[in-house]
Amino acid sequence: MREEKGRVPRARKRASRLAPAERRAQLVAAAVSVFARRGLGASRHADVAAAAAVSLPAVFHYFPTREDLVRAVLDEVERLYLDMTVEAAAGTEARDRLLRHARAFVRSVDTHPDHARVWLDWSTAVRDQLWRRYLAFNERVLREVEATIRRGRRDGSVAEDVVAKDAARLFVAAAYAVMQMKLAGSTPAEVERFLASVVRAVTGTRG
């Protein structure tokens, strides 16, 4: 199509200039969003470029291979949930720490829905090469929760006959039920009631 006489051609909009660290962070955020929507197995560099409104070479510059791109996304998801686990373990008695941890996970589904969806997808990739990495990540969370439960047996907020390792697995597994409830539109009151039930089961108490 010819340009109309006298009209100046519109310049193609270019991505704004960012410092390398800022650009990489922008691309990781876009990638998390893409992976949440398309899944770990189907997401590609071109999808991330489109989501971030940058050129395809720009994405390849920061993540030369698809493995690099996937690793960056999982690094970001791990960071969110491991930070959450560590922060929840600080201060107060064990029962309160567990409830605070559970509530933080619930909030994350609202504040970081893409991270939550990537976590859910990753946690079921049992036939994928990423499964070993997920097991290592999950084990780190389990160790933190188990340590909290052991402290609870000492401070009296967890029943003495509770097996810490088994209770930690029960607590972490409850995240799947919480995710399902959130996606199904359960009310905050329903979710909170479920969390209280989980903590009572994990700690062996009635309070």
For each residue, the residues with C-beta under 8 A, 3 or more apart:
1:
2:
3: 7 9
4: 7
5:
6:
7: 3 4
8:
9: 3
10:
11:
12:
13:
14:
15: 52 53 54 55 58
16:
17:
18: 22 23 26
19: 22 23
20: 23 24
21: 24 25
22: 18 19 25 26
23: 18 19 20 26 27 54 58 62
24: 20 21 27 28 62
25: 21 22 28 29
26: 18 22 23 29 30 52
27: 23 24 30 31 48 52 54 58 59 62 63 72
28: 24 25 31 32 72 73 76
29: 25 26 32 33 76
30: 26 27 33 34 48 51 52
31: 27 28 34 35 43 48 51 63 69 72 73
32: 28 29 35 36 73 76 77 114 115 118
33: 29 30 36 37 51 114
34: 30 31 37 38 43 47 48 51
35: 31 32 38 39 40 43 70 73 114 118 121
36: 32 33 113 114 115 117 118 121
37: 33 34 114 117
38: 34 35 42 43 47
39: 35 42 43 121
40: 35 43 70 73 118 121 122 125 128 130
41: 125 128
42: 38 39
43: 31 34 35 38 39 40 47 48 69
44: 47 48 66
45: 48 49 56 59 60 63 66 69
46: 49 50 56 59
47: 34 38 43 44 50 51
48: 27 30 31 34 43 44 45 51 52 59 69
49: 45 46 52 54 55 56 58 59
50: 46 47 53
51: 30 31 33 34 47 48
52: 15 26 27 30 48 49 59
53: 15 50
54: 15 23 27 49 58 59
55: 15 49 58 59
56: 45 46 49 59 60
57: 60 61
58: 15 23 27 49 54 55 61 62
59: 27 45 46 48 49 52 54 55 56 62 63 69
60: 45 56 57 63 64
61: 57 58 64
62: 23 24 27 58 59
63: 27 31 45 59 60 66 68 69 72
64: 60 61 68
65: 68 69
66: 44 45 63 69 70
67: 70 71
68: 63 64 65 71 72
69: 31 43 45 48 59 63 65 66 72 73
70: 35 40 66 67 73 74 130
71: 67 68 74 75
72: 27 28 31 63 68 69 75 76
73: 28 31 32 35 40 69 70 76 77 118
74: 70 71 77 78 118 122 130 133 137
75: 71 72 78 79
76: 28 29 32 72 73 79 80 115
77: 32 73 74 80 81 115 118 119 122
78: 74 75 81 82 137
79: 75 76 82 83
80: 76 77 83 84 108 112 115
81: 77 78 84 85 105 108 115 119 137 141
82: 78 79 85 86 137 140 141
83: 79 80 86 87
84: 80 81 87 88 101 104 105 108
85: 81 82 88 89 101 140 141 144 145
86: 82 83 89 90 144
87: 83 84 90 104
88: 84 85 97 98 100 101 104 148
89: 85 86 97 101 144 147 148
90: 86 87 97
91: 97
92: 96 97 100
93: 96 97 152 155 156 157
94: 97 98 148 149 151 152 153 155 157 158 203
95: 98 99 152 157 158 199 203 205 207
96: 92 93 99 100 157
97: 88 89 90 91 92 93 94 100 101 148 152
98: 88 94 95 101 102 145 148 149 152 171 199 202 203
99: 95 96 102 103 195 196 199
100: 88 92 96 97 103 104
101: 84 85 88 89 97 98 104 105 145 148 171
102: 98 99 105 106 171 174 178 195 198 199
103: 99 100 106 107 192 195
104: 84 87 88 100 101 107 108
105: 81 84 101 102 108 109 175 178
106: 102 103 109 110 178 182 191 195
107: 103 104 110 111
108: 80 81 84 104 105 111 112 115 116
109: 105 106 112 113 116 178 179 182
110: 106 107 113 182
111: 107 108
112: 80 108 109 115 116
113: 36 109 110 116 117
114: 32 33 35 36 37 117 118
115: 32 36 76 77 80 81 108 112 118 119
116: 108 109 112 113 119 120 179
117: 36 37 113 114 120 121
118: 32 35 36 40 73 74 77 114 115 121 122
119: 77 81 115 116 122 123
120: 116 117 123 124 176 179
121: 35 36 39 40 117 118 124 125
122: 40 74 77 118 119 125 130 134
123: 119 120 134 138 176
124: 120 121
125: 40 41 121 122 128 130 131 134
126: 131
127: 131
128: 40 41 125 131
129: 132
130: 40 70 74 122 125 133 134
131: 125 126 127 128 134 135
132: 129 135 136
133: 74 130 136 137
134: 122 123 125 130 131 137 138
135: 131 132 138 139
136: 132 133 139 140
137: 74 78 81 82 133 134 140 141
138: 123 134 135 141 142 172
139: 135 136 142 143
140: 82 85 136 137 143 144
141: 81 82 85 137 138 144 145 172
142: 138 139 145 146 165 168 169 172
143: 139 140 146 147 168
144: 85 86 89 140 141 147 148
145: 85 98 101 141 142 148 149 168 171 172
146: 142 143 149 150 164 165 167 168
147: 89 143 144 150 151
148: 88 89 94 97 98 101 144 145 151 152
149: 94 98 145 146 152 153 158 162 164 167 168 171 202 203
150: 146 147 153 154 164
151: 94 147 148 154 155
152: 93 94 95 97 98 148 149 155 156 157 158 162 203
153: 94 149 150 156 158 159 160 162 164
154: 150 151
155: 93 94 151 152 158
156: 93 152 153
157: 93 94 95 96 152 203 205
158: 94 95 149 152 153 155 162 167 202 203 204 205
159: 153 162 203 204 205
160: 153
161: 204
162: 149 152 153 158 159 166 167 202 203 204
163: 166 167
164: 146 149 150 153 167 168
165: 142 146 168 169
166: 162 163 169 170
167: 146 149 158 162 163 164 170 171 202 203 204
168: 142 143 145 146 149 164 165 171 172 202
169: 142 165 166 172 173
170: 166 167 173 174 198 201 202
171: 98 101 102 145 149 167 168 174 198 199 202
172: 138 141 142 145 168 169 175
173: 169 170 176 177
174: 102 170 171 177 178 194 198
175: 105 172 178 179
176: 120 123 173 179 180
177: 173 174 180 181 194
178: 102 105 106 109 174 175 181 182 191 194 195
179: 109 116 120 175 176 182 183
180: 176 177 183 184
181: 177 178 184 186 190 191 194
182: 106 109 110 178 179 185 186 191
183: 179 180
184: 180 181
185: 182
186: 181 182 190 191 194
187: 190 191
188: 191 192
189: 192 193
190: 181 186 187 193 194
191: 106 178 181 182 186 187 188 194 195
192: 103 188 189 195 196
193: 189 190 196 197
194: 174 177 178 181 186 190 191 197 198
195: 99 102 103 106 178 191 192 198 199
196: 99 192 193 199 200
197: 193 194 200 201
198: 102 170 171 174 194 195 201 202
199: 95 98 99 102 171 195 196 202 203
200: 196 197 203 204 205 206 207
201: 170 197 198 204
202: 98 149 158 162 167 168 170 171 198 199
203: 94 95 98 149 152 157 158 159 162 167 199 200
204: 158 159 161 162 167 200 201
205: 95 157 158 159 200
206: 200
207: 95 200
